[in-house]
Amino acid sequence: MNNDQMKKEILLSTKTIASVGLSSNPEKESHGVARYLKEQGYRVIPVNPTTAEVLGEKSYPDLESVPEKIDVVQVFRKPEDVPPVVEGAIKVGAKAVWMQEGIVNEAAAETARAAGLQVVMDACMRDTHKRLIAPGNKEIAG
């Protein structure tokens, strides 16, 4: 159910994104995506136990350690690593789980939906934002 209206609603209502698996390496896709989202005004919180800081933000070892309210949990992990991330997202009261391009885990998505979270799978948050929301976009919400 990756419909554009749901994605647009998530992007418009989100202030804080916890980015699980965000790399401090500027060459990595996750780094570029997070930098773009930060430039768009989102609060991006890195969640990566192997990194102290990414893009000037303190990194946390897991979602439960983040001291702020999280709207969306963005996932940059292998599909098999998604279930514990979803469990964490449910525990911290996130509204949505967004699995980046190439990441699909139906069982984890079902768990998230059953707990009332919105789920996006296999979609790049940056590309979706550029397509649905970025300045110069002429598409009108239905």
N, C-alpha and C positions, 0 to 999 in steps of 0.2 A: 504493500500500500504506500509506495513512495510517490504520493501525488504532490504536485507543485504547490497546491494551496496549503497543505499541511507544512511543507518545508518553509514556505514563506511566513506562515504564522509563527513557526518556531523561531526563525531568524529575526522577525520583528519584535517578538516578546522577550527575547533573550538579552540579558546584560552580562552574565557571567558564564564563561565556558571553562570547564575543567578538562584539560587536554591530556588524556592518558596515553603515555608512550611518546610524548613530545620530546624530540631530540634537541640537544644543544648544538648539534652539527648543522651549520647553515646550508650544507649541501643536501640535507635530507628534506624530503617533501613536507613532513610534518612541521618543520621549522618555517618553511615558506608560507604554508597555510596559516599557521598561528600568527606570523608577522602580519600577513594581510588582514586577518580578523582584528588584530590589535589596532591596526591603522584605521579600521572602520569604526572604532570606538568600543569594541567589546573588551571586557576584562577577561584576559586569558590566563588561566592558572595552570602551570605545568605540573603534571603528576608523573614523576619518573624517579624511582628510588636510586638511580645511578647518577643523577645530576643535581647539583646544588641550586643552579639558577639557569633560566632560559629567557632570553629577550628581556633581561632586567627584572624578571619576576622570580621570587623564591619558588623552588620546586618542592613538592611534597611527595613522600614515599607512596601514599595511597589516598584514595578519595576521603576516607574517614579522618585523615589528618588535616584536611583543608578547613581553616577556621571560618570560611565565608559560606554564604548560601550559594549553591550551584544551580544554575538553570539547566544547562545542557552538559552532558558528559560526552565529549568527543573522543572517539576511540581510534588510536593508531597502533593497534596490536594485531597479531595473527588471529584469524577467526577462532582457533581453539583456545585462545587466551581471553576471549570476550566474556564468558559466563561469570567469572569473579568480578569483572568490571561492572557488569550489570547488577550483581548483588550489592556492590558498593554504591552504585547510583541509586538503588532503591533505598538503602540505609540512610544516605545523606539527603533524601527527599528531592532529587533532581526531577525536572519535568520531562526530560527527553534524553534519549541515548542516540547519538549520531555516529554510525560506523562509517569510516571513510571509504573511499573508492577501493574496491577489491575485497572488502571485508563483509562477509555474510555469515551469520550464525542464527539460523531459524529458532533453535531451542532457546538461546539467550534472548532473542527478540520476543518470543512468546512469554518468557518469564517477565520481561520488562513490561509488556503490554498488560499482562495479568495483574501487575502491580499498579497499573494506571499511567505508565509512562508512554510518551509518544516514541516511536522508533523509526529511524531512517537508516537504511543499510545501503552499502555500495554506492555512496554518493559523496563527492568532495564538497565540503562546506564552503570553501573559497569559491569554487566554480559555480556552485548553486547560488551563492550570494551575488556573484557578478552577474549571473543570468537573471535572477529574480528581483534583486533589490538595488544593485549598484547604481550610482548616478548615471543618467543618460539612458536608463532602461525605460522603454516606452510601454512595457506591458502593464495593463491595468488589471487589478485584482477583480475577479468575478463576483 
